[in-house]
Amino acid sequence: MTRFAILLCLILGHPVIAQDRADSTERSRTHMALSQQPTGLLVPLYLYPADIHTNKAFNRLIELKLAHPKVPACVILDPDNGPGKQADANYKYAARRLRGAGCVILGYVSTAYAKQPLEQVMADTDRWRKFYDAIDGIFLDEQAYDADEAHLAYYEKATQHAHQQGYWPVFANPGTNQIEPYFQRATADVIVVHENENYPDVKTLRGDYFGGHADYPPYRRASLVHSMAKLDEAQVQTMARYTRWIYVTEDLYKANTPGADNPWDSLSSHTQQLMEILDR
């Protein structure tokens, strides 16, 4: 056997190299699968599920998902700025019924722009698993959006912990357009790049600028619009072209205004139209 052949055998048989190739193959398989999936809804449903069997908002969403089974839907639940200190039966049954309709259920976890101790974020993630049996993924809200190495590591660890607990996907929301390092590093599976009262422009959605996220596929991005009285189909189609997860609601947001301080505490009246557009 020649020296080259021996060296080749050693390289191919090296466990580290073999593992790298296995990881690369798995990444390619995942990319292939996710690239083929249709655009879906990301629904922040921060509404208490009282009387779940007759609750209009929750049952409306269930009916619409069953009517549009090909449209993916991720639904975020938030009992108490996170899972709370104990299980709530209404949330438990709401999560089960939504999941039974084909929705992916995300548990809300606040990170307070990396000011929340990482141990608390991990503990909240663990409590979702302890209290509720129908939670698929985690929604890390208030993600930092600077290039601080400590903040990047914080979200990497939070996401890794969620994955280790069996959660997927992990969403993160900075409330603004996120910078490239958060996509480059494993700080979340999906990042919200727009949350505002207006429709995002193409430049924002594509991230096609220095320090942007154009090098990362649409399934890594989501966009949310509130305070929108009418649905603009052309704008929705643009959002769907560049971000995999979208949502538009008429619910108002006005800072420090009672009754308008949470635009996600109702089911959008645009939900049916959104699903019909995405189902074409």
C-alpha positions in Angstrom: 0.0 0.0 0.0 1.4 3.4 -0.9 1.9 6.2 1.6 -0.9 8.1 0.0 -3.3 5.2 0.3 -2.3 4.7 4.0 -2.8 8.4 4.7 -6.2 8.3 3.0 -7.3 5.4 5.0 -6.2 7.1 8.2 -8.1 10.3 7.3 -11.3 8.5 6.3 -11.2 6.4 9.4 -10.4 9.2 11.8 -13.4 9.5 14.2 -13.3 13.3 14.3 -13.3 13.7 10.6 -16.1 11.0 10.3 -18.1 12.9 12.9 -17.6 16.2 11.0 -18.9 14.6 7.8 -21.9 13.1 9.6 -22.7 16.5 11.1 -22.4 18.1 7.6 -24.7 15.5 6.1 -27.3 16.0 8.8 -27.1 19.8 8.3 -27.6 19.3 4.5 -30.6 17.0 5.2 -32.1 19.5 7.5 -31.6 22.3 5.1 -33.1 20.3 2.3 -36.2 19.5 4.4 -36.8 23.0 5.7 -36.2 24.6 2.3 -39.1 22.7 0.9 -41.6 23.6 3.6 -44.3 26.3 2.9 -44.6 29.6 4.6 -46.7 29.5 7.8 -48.1 31.5 10.7 -46.4 32.5 13.9 -49.3 33.3 16.2 -48.5 35.0 19.6 -51.7 34.1 21.4 -51.2 35.8 24.7 -54.8 35.3 25.7 -56.0 33.2 28.6 -57.8 30.0 27.4 -60.8 30.2 29.7 -63.5 27.6 28.9 -61.3 25.9 26.3 -64.1 23.8 24.7 -66.1 27.0 24.0 -63.3 29.6 23.8 -64.0 31.6 20.6 -60.4 32.6 19.9 -58.8 29.3 20.5 -61.5 27.3 18.8 -61.4 29.6 15.8 -57.7 29.0 15.3 -58.3 25.3 15.7 -61.0 25.4 13.0 -58.9 27.4 10.6 -55.9 25.1 11.1 -58.0 22.0 10.4 -59.4 23.8 7.3 -55.9 24.6 6.0 -53.8 21.6 7.0 -51.0 22.5 4.6 -50.4 25.8 6.2 -47.9 25.4 9.1 -48.8 27.2 12.3 -46.7 27.9 15.4 -48.6 29.2 18.4 -46.9 30.9 21.3 -48.5 30.4 24.7 -47.7 32.6 27.7 -49.4 31.8 31.0 -47.4 34.3 33.2 -44.5 35.9 31.3 -43.3 32.3 31.0 -44.6 29.0 32.3 -45.5 30.4 35.7 -44.9 28.7 39.0 -47.4 25.9 38.6 -49.3 24.2 35.9 -52.6 25.7 34.7 -55.1 23.1 33.5 -56.7 25.5 31.0 -53.3 26.1 29.3 -52.6 22.3 29.4 -55.8 21.4 27.6 -55.4 24.4 25.2 -52.0 23.3 24.2 -53.2 19.7 23.6 -56.1 20.8 21.5 -54.1 23.2 19.4 -51.4 20.5 18.9 -54.2 18.0 18.0 -55.2 20.3 15.2 -51.7 20.3 13.8 -50.2 23.4 15.4 -46.7 23.5 16.8 -46.8 24.9 20.3 -44.1 27.3 21.6 -43.6 28.1 25.3 -42.8 31.8 26.0 -39.6 32.6 27.9 -38.5 36.1 28.7 -34.8 36.9 28.4 -35.0 40.7 29.0 -32.3 41.4 26.4 -29.9 39.1 28.2 -30.5 40.8 31.6 -32.6 37.9 32.8 -30.1 35.5 34.5 -29.4 32.6 32.2 -30.1 30.1 35.0 -33.6 31.6 35.2 -34.1 31.2 31.5 -33.1 27.6 31.7 -35.3 27.0 34.7 -38.3 28.5 32.8 -37.5 26.2 29.9 -37.4 23.2 32.3 -40.7 24.3 33.9 -42.4 24.2 30.5 -41.4 20.5 30.2 -42.5 19.8 33.8 -45.9 21.5 33.7 -47.1 20.9 30.1 -46.9 17.8 27.9 -47.8 19.4 24.6 -45.1 22.0 24.1 -42.9 21.5 21.1 -40.5 24.5 21.1 -39.5 27.6 23.0 -39.9 31.3 22.2 -37.1 33.4 23.6 -38.5 36.9 23.7 -36.5 40.2 24.1 -33.4 38.9 22.5 -30.4 41.2 22.7 -29.3 42.7 19.3 -25.7 43.9 19.8 -22.4 42.1 19.0 -21.5 41.6 22.7 -19.8 38.2 22.9 -21.3 37.5 26.3 -24.8 38.1 24.8 -24.1 35.8 21.8 -22.9 33.1 24.2 -26.0 33.6 26.4 -28.4 32.8 23.6 -26.3 30.0 22.3 -26.4 28.4 25.7 -30.2 29.1 26.1 -30.9 27.5 22.7 -28.6 24.5 23.4 -30.3 23.9 26.7 -33.7 24.0 25.0 -32.6 21.5 22.4 -31.2 19.2 25.1 -34.6 19.3 26.8 -36.1 18.1 23.5 -37.5 21.4 22.3 -37.5 22.3 18.6 -37.7 24.9 17.2 -36.4 27.7 19.3 -37.6 31.1 18.2 -36.0 34.4 19.3 -37.4 37.9 19.1 -35.3 41.0 19.4 -38.2 43.3 18.5 -36.1 44.8 15.7 -34.1 43.6 12.7 -31.4 41.3 14.0 -27.7 41.5 13.1 -25.7 38.8 11.4 -23.8 37.3 14.3 -27.1 36.0 15.9 -27.7 34.1 12.6 -24.1 33.0 12.3 -24.1 31.6 15.8 -26.6 29.1 17.0 -28.6 31.6 19.0 -32.0 30.4 17.8 -33.5 28.3 15.0 -35.7 31.1 13.8 -35.3 34.9 14.5 -38.0 37.5 14.2 -36.5 40.3 12.0 -39.5 42.6 12.1 -42.1 43.5 14.8 -43.8 46.8 14.1 -47.0 48.6 13.2 -46.0 48.8 9.5 -45.2 46.3 6.8 -41.5 45.6 6.5 -39.7 46.7 3.3 -37.8 44.2 1.2 -34.4 45.4 2.4 -35.3 44.7 5.9 -36.7 41.3 5.1 -33.8 40.2 2.9 -31.1 41.6 5.2 -29.1 42.3 2.1 -26.6 44.8 3.5 -23.4 44.8 5.4 -24.0 43.1 8.7 -27.3 41.7 7.5 -28.7 38.2 7.3 -29.1 37.7 3.5 -26.7 34.7 3.7 -29.3 32.8 5.8 -32.4 31.2 4.3 -36.0 32.4 4.8 -36.8 29.5 7.2 -34.5 31.2 9.7 -36.6 34.4 9.7 -40.0 35.5 10.9 -41.9 38.8 10.7 -44.8 40.2 12.8 -47.1 43.2 12.1 -49.6 44.7 14.5 -52.0 47.7 14.4 -52.9 46.9 10.8 -56.6 47.6 10.3 -56.6 46.1 6.7 -54.7 43.3 5.3 -52.6 44.1 2.2 -52.2 40.9 0.2 -49.3 42.2 -1.8 -47.4 43.0 1.4 -48.3 39.6 2.9 -46.9 37.9 -0.2 -43.7 39.9 0.1 -43.3 38.9 3.7 -43.9 35.3 2.8 -41.3 35.5 0.1 -38.5 36.4 2.4 -39.6 35.1 5.8 -41.0 31.7 6.6 -43.1 32.7 9.5 -45.5 35.6 9.4 -48.5 37.2 11.2 -50.5 40.4 10.9 -53.1 41.6 13.4 -55.3 44.6 13.7 -54.8 44.7 17.5 -53.3 48.1 18.5 -50.1 48.8 20.3 -49.5 52.1 21.9 -46.9 52.4 24.6 -48.2 53.1 28.1 -51.8 53.0 26.9 -54.2 50.8 28.9 -56.0 48.4 26.6 -53.5 48.9 23.8 -50.3 47.9 25.5 -50.3 44.3 24.2 -51.1 43.8 20.5 -51.0 40.0 20.9 -53.8 39.4 23.4 -56.4 38.5 20.7 -56.6 36.3 17.6 -56.2 38.4 14.5 -59.3 39.0 12.5 -57.0 38.6 9.5 -56.1 35.0 10.3 -58.5 33.3 7.9 -57.4 35.6 5.0 -53.7 35.0 5.9 -54.2 31.2 5.8 -56.1 31.5 2.5 -53.3 33.4 0.9 -50.7 31.0 2.1 -52.8 28.0 1.1 -52.8 28.9 -2.6 
